[in-house]
Amino acid sequence: RWTIGWDETSLKHAGAFTDTGSLTCRARCGLIWTFIFRWAMTVLTVFAVYVGLPLTTCRPLDEAHWGKLITYCGRLCFIMGLGPWMFATFEAMLQVPRRGWQGVVQVFFVFLVASPFGFAAFFLFNFFLQVTSCFKLSTGKVGAWEVTQRAPTATKAGRADVANDDEDEEDPQAVV
């Protein structure tokens, strides 16, 4: 449902991202990147996965088949892709002393989700969400929006309205 909302809003207000107004160029580029460019990135990823992967299984990534530049770039991209996986897992391991048993479990899941297999699973999930969203929007089968009413939040005396960056979880007493 969230993906449909993003796509519906993006299509409705895409023209306003570039219209004259009080937004800075940086803000406009951020809106276009967040709401519009994600479709282009999805198409490029689908092309890389469903065209590039079969090609490299038929023709291995070596200089004889692809040349020096493509071989170098392919290997560099693979090594650079391992960086976020390694750094995310390392950061989770650094948090183990502070989080205890929860930190150990987190290391396992960060290692799994940030891995190439986790990326592939997350990509497929998001890809199917976007395909479903585009299908529903193009056929006009988007239902009415239901707004969930929430109670106003109560603040404790002396408690700052700004969240503390050192805390990972909200104070259960502060949430109404």
Disulfide bonds with the S-S distance in Angstrom:
none
